[in-house]
Amino acid sequence: MHRVCPLADLDEGKPFAVELADTPVVLVRQGEQVHALRDECTHAEVSLSEGELTRNGLECWLHGSCFDLRTGAPSTPPATEPVPVYAVTVIDGDVHVDVDTRTN
Ligand code: FES
């Protein structure tokens, strides 16, 4: 498990990229909840953190697939495979991510 940053440092709905143990991760805060997904689109391996949050999830900037923040599943083509979603815990106001534990 890796301590990433204080929860207060994450802007609501703004993707935040971080590398943890050689794993690219994108964090997205929604209220007091934080989602952590692999920062790599399953269609053409570009960074999802450069995309935007929409009501359908995190949208890939290159071809527009949207990935659900909880399940990692794409709701729109061309991507067909889910991105890994990792366990997130907030401890004493700090965000921790476990890239060894997938939740999807
Ligand atoms: S690279 Fe992400 S949808 Fe094509």
Backbone and ligand atoms as CSV (ligand in chain L), in Angstrom:
chain,resi,resn,atom,element,x,y,z
A,1,MET,N,N,0.852,-1.187,0.000
A,1,MET,CA,C,0.000,0.000,0.000
A,1,MET,C,C,0.892,1.243,0.000
A,2,HIS,N,N,0.512,2.215,-0.841
A,2,HIS,CA,C,1.315,3.424,-0.976
A,2,HIS,C,C,0.514,4.637,-0.507
A,3,ARG,N,N,1.158,5.457,0.320
A,3,ARG,CA,C,0.558,6.733,0.669
A,3,ARG,C,C,0.803,7.679,-0.504
A,4,VAL,N,N,-0.245,8.295,-1.023
A,4,VAL,CA,C,-0.103,9.132,-2.212
A,4,VAL,C,C,-0.065,10.618,-1.855
A,5,CYS,N,N,-1.105,11.098,-1.173
A,5,CYS,CA,C,-1.175,12.529,-0.861
A,5,CYS,C,C,-2.350,12.752,0.088
A,6,PRO,N,N,-2.423,13.939,0.672
A,6,PRO,CA,C,-3.620,14.257,1.464
A,6,PRO,C,C,-4.852,14.314,0.555
A,7,LEU,N,N,-5.978,13.856,1.075
A,7,LEU,CA,C,-7.229,13.920,0.315
A,7,LEU,C,C,-7.512,15.360,-0.115
A,8,ALA,N,N,-7.185,16.304,0.745
A,8,ALA,CA,C,-7.462,17.713,0.467
A,8,ALA,C,C,-6.701,18.235,-0.753
A,9,ASP,N,N,-5.632,17.529,-1.147
A,9,ASP,CA,C,-4.848,17.980,-2.304
A,9,ASP,C,C,-5.478,17.574,-3.635
A,10,LEU,N,N,-6.452,16.675,-3.588
A,10,LEU,CA,C,-7.095,16.214,-4.826
A,10,LEU,C,C,-8.285,17.107,-5.148
A,11,ASP,N,N,-8.282,17.672,-6.339
A,11,ASP,CA,C,-9.417,18.490,-6.759
A,11,ASP,C,C,-10.561,17.588,-7.205
A,12,GLU,N,N,-11.742,17.963,-6.818
A,12,GLU,CA,C,-12.949,17.224,-7.173
A,12,GLU,C,C,-13.054,17.016,-8.691
A,13,GLY,N,N,-13.132,15.746,-9.099
A,13,GLY,CA,C,-13.383,15.435,-10.509
A,13,GLY,C,C,-12.235,15.682,-11.463
A,14,LYS,N,N,-11.076,16.075,-10.925
A,14,LYS,CA,C,-9.943,16.360,-11.809
A,14,LYS,C,C,-8.952,15.196,-11.750
A,15,PRO,N,N,-8.722,14.493,-12.873
A,15,PRO,CA,C,-7.820,13.338,-12.858
A,15,PRO,C,C,-6.413,13.728,-12.399
A,16,PHE,N,N,-5.833,12.872,-11.559
A,16,PHE,CA,C,-4.512,13.119,-10.982
A,16,PHE,C,C,-3.648,11.894,-11.258
A,17,ALA,N,N,-2.547,12.098,-11.963
A,17,ALA,CA,C,-1.686,10.974,-12.347
A,17,ALA,C,C,-0.568,10.768,-11.344
A,18,VAL,N,N,-0.281,9.506,-11.061
A,18,VAL,CA,C,0.819,9.173,-10.158
A,18,VAL,C,C,1.353,7.796,-10.563
A,19,GLU,N,N,2.654,7.581,-10.331
A,19,GLU,CA,C,3.215,6.260,-10.619
A,19,GLU,C,C,3.552,5.583,-9.297
A,20,LEU,N,N,3.051,4.374,-9.107
A,20,LEU,CA,C,3.254,3.640,-7.863
A,20,LEU,C,C,3.823,2.271,-8.189
A,21,ALA,N,N,5.032,1.995,-7.741
A,21,ALA,CA,C,5.673,0.701,-7.989
A,21,ALA,C,C,5.611,0.342,-9.477
A,22,ASP,N,N,6.026,1.285,-10.306
A,22,ASP,CA,C,6.053,1.091,-11.763
A,22,ASP,C,C,4.670,0.934,-12.390
A,23,THR,N,N,3.648,1.240,-11.641
A,23,THR,CA,C,2.283,1.159,-12.169
A,23,THR,C,C,1.724,2.568,-12.355
A,24,PRO,N,N,1.341,2.932,-13.575
A,24,PRO,CA,C,0.707,4.238,-13.760
A,24,PRO,C,C,-0.722,4.202,-13.225
A,25,VAL,N,N,-1.041,5.179,-12.389
A,25,VAL,CA,C,-2.358,5.203,-11.730
A,25,VAL,C,C,-2.975,6.586,-11.931
A,26,VAL,N,N,-4.271,6.599,-12.161
A,26,VAL,CA,C,-5.001,7.873,-12.182
A,26,VAL,C,C,-6.002,7.854,-11.034
A,27,LEU,N,N,-5.971,8.917,-10.235
A,27,LEU,CA,C,-6.909,9.084,-9.132
A,27,LEU,C,C,-7.979,10.083,-9.530
A,28,VAL,N,N,-9.214,9.787,-9.153
A,28,VAL,CA,C,-10.307,10.735,-9.371
A,28,VAL,C,C,-11.091,10.844,-8.069
A,29,ARG,N,N,-11.200,12.058,-7.565
A,29,ARG,CA,C,-11.957,12.287,-6.337
A,29,ARG,C,C,-13.386,12.670,-6.669
A,30,GLN,N,N,-14.312,12.030,-5.952
A,30,GLN,CA,C,-15.725,12.411,-6.024
A,30,GLN,C,C,-16.214,12.556,-4.589
A,31,GLY,N,N,-16.314,13.769,-4.117
A,31,GLY,CA,C,-16.675,13.993,-2.719
A,31,GLY,C,C,-15.579,13.461,-1.820
A,32,GLU,N,N,-15.972,12.618,-0.863
A,32,GLU,CA,C,-14.984,12.040,0.053
A,32,GLU,C,C,-14.433,10.729,-0.487
A,33,GLN,N,N,-14.910,10.331,-1.656
A,33,GLN,CA,C,-14.488,9.057,-2.228
A,33,GLN,C,C,-13.427,9.278,-3.309
A,34,VAL,N,N,-12.456,8.367,-3.347
A,34,VAL,CA,C,-11.398,8.455,-4.348
A,34,VAL,C,C,-11.348,7.128,-5.111
A,35,HIS,N,N,-11.261,7.236,-6.428
A,35,HIS,CA,C,-11.142,6.056,-7.277
A,35,HIS,C,C,-9.734,6.019,-7.861
A,36,ALA,N,N,-9.210,4.812,-7.980
A,36,ALA,CA,C,-7.866,4.642,-8.553
A,36,ALA,C,C,-7.945,3.618,-9.682
A,37,LEU,N,N,-7.604,4.044,-10.870
A,37,LEU,CA,C,-7.616,3.161,-12.045
A,37,LEU,C,C,-6.223,3.153,-12.671
A,38,ARG,N,N,-5.923,2.083,-13.383
A,38,ARG,CA,C,-4.674,2.080,-14.132
A,38,ARG,C,C,-4.752,3.202,-15.174
A,39,ASP,N,N,-3.676,3.977,-15.228
A,39,ASP,CA,C,-3.678,5.153,-16.095
A,39,ASP,C,C,-3.264,4.774,-17.510
A,40,GLU,N,N,-4.047,3.887,-18.088
A,40,GLU,CA,C,-3.710,3.430,-19.439
A,40,GLU,C,C,-4.984,2.902,-20.101
A,41,CYS,N,N,-5.378,3.531,-21.170
A,41,CYS,CA,C,-6.558,3.075,-21.897
A,41,CYS,C,C,-6.319,1.676,-22.444
A,42,THR,N,N,-7.349,0.840,-22.394
A,42,THR,CA,C,-7.193,-0.534,-22.886
A,42,THR,C,C,-7.341,-0.612,-24.403
A,43,HIS,N,N,-7.612,0.516,-25.034
A,43,HIS,CA,C,-7.718,0.497,-26.501
A,43,HIS,C,C,-6.369,0.748,-27.153
A,44,ALA,N,N,-5.708,1.841,-26.800
A,44,ALA,CA,C,-4.427,2.139,-27.441
A,44,ALA,C,C,-3.383,2.664,-26.464
A,45,GLU,N,N,-3.573,2.338,-25.187
A,45,GLU,CA,C,-2.541,2.543,-24.172
A,45,GLU,C,C,-2.101,3.991,-23.972
A,46,VAL,N,N,-2.997,4.933,-24.172
A,46,VAL,CA,C,-2.669,6.317,-23.840
A,46,VAL,C,C,-3.112,6.593,-22.398
A,47,SER,N,N,-2.654,7.715,-21.841
A,47,SER,CA,C,-2.964,8.036,-20.446
A,47,SER,C,C,-4.397,8.522,-20.287
A,48,LEU,N,N,-5.151,7.850,-19.428
A,48,LEU,CA,C,-6.524,8.285,-19.163
A,48,LEU,C,C,-6.544,9.571,-18.334
A,49,SER,N,N,-5.457,9.832,-17.615
A,49,SER,CA,C,-5.423,11.042,-16.783
A,49,SER,C,C,-5.441,12.315,-17.620
A,50,GLU,N,N,-5.183,12.194,-18.914
A,50,GLU,CA,C,-5.253,13.360,-19.782
A,50,GLU,C,C,-6.660,13.559,-20.340
A,51,GLY,N,N,-7.549,12.650,-19.962
A,51,GLY,CA,C,-8.938,12.784,-20.389
A,51,GLY,C,C,-9.750,13.577,-19.375
A,52,GLU,N,N,-11.066,13.531,-19.534
A,52,GLU,CA,C,-11.950,14.296,-18.661
A,52,GLU,C,C,-12.984,13.398,-18.017
A,53,LEU,N,N,-13.450,13.851,-16.857
A,53,LEU,CA,C,-14.517,13.132,-16.185
A,53,LEU,C,C,-15.855,13.567,-16.775
A,54,THR,N,N,-16.652,12.586,-17.180
A,54,THR,CA,C,-17.992,12.869,-17.682
A,54,THR,C,C,-18.986,12.117,-16.805
A,55,ARG,N,N,-20.270,12.254,-17.090
A,55,ARG,CA,C,-21.234,11.522,-16.251
A,55,ARG,C,C,-21.163,10.024,-16.503
A,56,ASN,N,N,-20.510,9.602,-17.580
A,56,ASN,CA,C,-20.339,8.172,-17.860
A,56,ASN,C,C,-19.016,7.621,-17.346
A,57,GLY,N,N,-18.200,8.476,-16.763
A,57,GLY,CA,C,-16.921,8.007,-16.249
A,57,GLY,C,C,-15.772,8.809,-16.821
A,58,LEU,N,N,-14.592,8.199,-16.767
A,58,LEU,CA,C,-13.392,8.885,-17.239
A,58,LEU,C,C,-13.250,8.650,-18.744
A,59,GLU,N,N,-13.249,9.756,-19.468
A,59,GLU,CA,C,-13.277,9.667,-20.926
A,59,GLU,C,C,-11.864,9.720,-21.500
A,60,CYS,N,N,-11.544,8.732,-22.322
A,60,CYS,CA,C,-10.253,8.725,-23.001
A,60,CYS,C,C,-10.222,9.852,-24.035
A,61,TRP,N,N,-9.143,10.624,-24.011
A,61,TRP,CA,C,-9.059,11.810,-24.879
A,61,TRP,C,C,-8.859,11.437,-26.346
A,62,LEU,N,N,-8.381,10.200,-26.609
A,62,LEU,CA,C,-8.015,9.901,-27.988
A,62,LEU,C,C,-9.220,9.484,-28.847
A,63,HIS,N,N,-10.001,8.513,-28.380
A,63,HIS,CA,C,-11.149,8.061,-29.180
A,63,HIS,C,C,-12.471,8.105,-28.422
A,64,GLY,N,N,-12.439,8.546,-27.164
A,64,GLY,CA,C,-13.692,8.825,-26.476
A,64,GLY,C,C,-14.340,7.715,-25.679
A,65,SER,N,N,-13.676,6.560,-25.505
A,65,SER,CA,C,-14.270,5.554,-24.624
A,65,SER,C,C,-14.345,6.098,-23.208
A,66,CYS,N,N,-15.464,5.801,-22.504
A,66,CYS,CA,C,-15.631,6.229,-21.117
A,66,CYS,C,C,-15.518,5.020,-20.197
A,67,PHE,N,N,-14.706,5.144,-19.162
A,67,PHE,CA,C,-14.484,4.032,-18.237
A,67,PHE,C,C,-15.154,4.323,-16.900
A,68,ASP,N,N,-15.968,3.355,-16.452
A,68,ASP,CA,C,-16.648,3.472,-15.164
A,68,ASP,C,C,-15.609,3.520,-14.042
A,69,LEU,N,N,-15.768,4.456,-13.106
A,69,LEU,CA,C,-14.764,4.615,-12.055
A,69,LEU,C,C,-14.758,3.450,-11.079
A,70,ARG,N,N,-15.884,2.760,-10.926
A,70,ARG,CA,C,-15.946,1.649,-9.970
A,70,ARG,C,C,-15.569,0.315,-10.592
A,71,THR,N,N,-16.060,0.078,-11.798
A,71,THR,CA,C,-15.849,-1.235,-12.416
A,71,THR,C,C,-14.711,-1.229,-13.428
A,72,GLY,N,N,-14.298,-0.064,-13.875
A,72,GLY,CA,C,-13.260,0.030,-14.893
A,72,GLY,C,C,-13.748,-0.328,-16.288
A,73,ALA,N,N,-15.020,-0.694,-16.397
A,73,ALA,CA,C,-15.557,-1.146,-17.683
A,73,ALA,C,C,-15.820,0.038,-18.614
A,74,PRO,N,N,-15.512,-0.142,-19.902
A,74,PRO,CA,C,-15.841,0.917,-20.851
A,74,PRO,C,C,-17.330,0.882,-21.172
A,75,SER,N,N,-17.972,2.053,-21.154
A,75,SER,CA,C,-19.401,2.090,-21.470
A,75,SER,C,C,-19.620,2.463,-22.927
A,76,THR,N,N,-18.558,2.907,-23.562
A,76,THR,CA,C,-18.675,3.288,-24.967
A,76,THR,C,C,-17.455,2.782,-25.728
A,77,PRO,N,N,-17.638,2.401,-27.018
A,77,PRO,CA,C,-16.508,1.931,-27.813
A,77,PRO,C,C,-15.570,3.089,-28.155
A,78,PRO,N,N,-14.363,2.818,-28.686
A,78,PRO,CA,C,-13.919,1.529,-29.218
A,78,PRO,C,C,-13.295,0.577,-28.193
A,79,ALA,N,N,-12.966,1.010,-26.974
A,79,ALA,CA,C,-12.395,0.083,-25.994
A,79,ALA,C,C,-13.431,-0.977,-25.620
A,80,THR,N,N,-12.977,-2.195,-25.396
A,80,THR,CA,C,-13.888,-3.277,-25.006
A,80,THR,C,C,-13.476,-3.928,-23.689
A,81,GLU,N,N,-12.220,-3.728,-23.269
A,81,GLU,CA,C,-11.724,-4.352,-22.037
A,81,GLU,C,C,-11.699,-3.338,-20.898
A,82,PRO,N,N,-12.003,-3.798,-19.669
A,82,PRO,CA,C,-11.938,-2.882,-18.522
A,82,PRO,C,C,-10.498,-2.540,-18.151
A,83,VAL,N,N,-10.304,-1.371,-17.557
A,83,VAL,CA,C,-9.008,-1.046,-16.968
A,83,VAL,C,C,-9.010,-1.548,-15.522
A,84,PRO,N,N,-7.851,-1.961,-15.004
A,84,PRO,CA,C,-7.799,-2.375,-13.598
A,84,PRO,C,C,-8.178,-1.222,-12.664
A,85,VAL,N,N,-8.932,-1.565,-11.619
A,85,VAL,CA,C,-9.295,-0.615,-10.569
A,85,VAL,C,C,-8.636,-1.095,-9.277
A,86,TYR,N,N,-8.018,-0.190,-8.542
A,86,TYR,CA,C,-7.241,-0.556,-7.354
A,86,TYR,C,C,-7.920,-0.080,-6.074
A,87,ALA,N,N,-7.571,-0.796,-4.989
A,87,ALA,CA,C,-8.142,-0.466,-3.681
A,87,ALA,C,C,-7.590,0.856,-3.170
A,88,VAL,N,N,-8.497,1.697,-2.680
A,88,VAL,CA,C,-8.129,3.004,-2.115
A,88,VAL,C,C,-8.636,3.076,-0.681
A,89,THR,N,N,-7.787,3.568,0.210
A,89,THR,CA,C,-8.175,3.781,1.592
A,89,THR,C,C,-7.731,5.182,2.002
A,90,VAL,N,N,-8.595,5.873,2.735
A,90,VAL,CA,C,-8.196,7.168,3.289
A,90,VAL,C,C,-7.948,6.965,4.779
A,91,ILE,N,N,-6.697,7.211,5.185
A,91,ILE,CA,C,-6.292,7.021,6.579
A,91,ILE,C,C,-5.778,8.347,7.114
A,92,ASP,N,N,-6.420,8.832,8.167
A,92,ASP,CA,C,-6.018,10.116,8.773
A,92,ASP,C,C,-5.902,11.230,7.736
A,93,GLY,N,N,-6.821,11.214,6.775
A,93,GLY,CA,C,-6.848,12.288,5.783
A,93,GLY,C,C,-5.900,12.086,4.621
A,94,ASP,N,N,-5.148,10.983,4.610
A,94,ASP,CA,C,-4.233,10.708,3.509
A,94,ASP,C,C,-4.763,9.569,2.632
A,95,VAL,N,N,-4.559,9.725,1.327
A,95,VAL,CA,C,-5.023,8.722,0.364
A,95,VAL,C,C,-3.940,7.654,0.187
A,96,HIS,N,N,-4.344,6.404,0.367
A,96,HIS,CA,C,-3.449,5.262,0.163
A,96,HIS,C,C,-4.015,4.390,-0.951
A,97,VAL,N,N,-3.139,3.907,-1.822
A,97,VAL,CA,C,-3.571,3.047,-2.919
A,97,VAL,C,C,-2.756,1.760,-2.878
A,98,ASP,N,N,-3.458,0.645,-3.051
A,98,ASP,CA,C,-2.806,-0.660,-3.080
A,98,ASP,C,C,-2.876,-1.201,-4.513
A,99,VAL,N,N,-1.777,-1.068,-5.257
A,99,VAL,CA,C,-1.798,-1.507,-6.652
A,99,VAL,C,C,-1.689,-3.023,-6.782
A,100,ASP,N,N,-1.491,-3.707,-5.652
A,100,ASP,CA,C,-1.482,-5.175,-5.686
A,100,ASP,C,C,-2.878,-5.742,-5.482
A,101,THR,N,N,-3.824,-4.881,-5.156
A,101,THR,CA,C,-5.188,-5.347,-4.907
A,101,THR,C,C,-6.150,-4.704,-5.891
A,102,ARG,N,N,-6.593,-5.496,-6.845
A,102,ARG,CA,C,-7.613,-5.022,-7.795
A,102,ARG,C,C,-8.992,-5.231,-7.202
A,103,THR,N,N,-9.883,-4.308,-7.483
A,103,THR,CA,C,-11.243,-4.454,-6.981
A,103,THR,C,C,-12.216,-4.780,-8.116
A,104,ASN,N,N,-11.692,-5.038,-9.292
A,104,ASN,CA,C,-12.576,-5.407,-10.402
A,104,ASN,C,C,-12.020,-6.604,-11.135
L,1,FES,S1,S,-6.973,5.074,-27.093
L,1,FES,FE1,FE,-8.541,5.261,-25.616
L,1,FES,S2,S,-10.351,4.927,-26.743
L,1,FES,FE2,FE,-8.771,4.684,-28.222
